[in-house]
Amino acid sequence: MLRYADVALMLAEAYYWQGVSPMAETYLNMVRRRAGLADWSGSDLRQGIYDERLFEFIQEGLRWQDVLRMYSNEEMIEHYNAVNSNFSVKDLLLPIPYNERILNPEGLYQNPGYGVE
């Protein structure tokens, strides 16, 4: 099941990255109008799209995936280091579960920073 707002904001993001800002704004404004808000009038369209995703999907567990798309690894590390000095490249990846690795010990590697048992 997909939500209308999710599809419209995915289209807005796709059009933004293709350089078609008017279409991106159109889809962003569709979601805002549906929520009873005025059309978007900011200066940073990319941030406007991601902010709208934040407000629309709060507490739905989608934010981490949005943040991964929003920022480069370096920007993420810099941003989260300001909050938690222990945040590093390791925190951008999850460890490969041990039970999965023992099924294919030669072919399945562990993500960097988690070591090999």
Secondary structure, DSSP 8 states (H G I E B T S, - for coil): ---HHHHHHHHHHHHHHHT-HHHHHHHHHHHHHHTT------S-HHHHHHHHHHHHTTTTT-HHHHHHHHS-HHHHHHHHHHH-TT--GGGGS----HHHHHHSTTT----TTS---
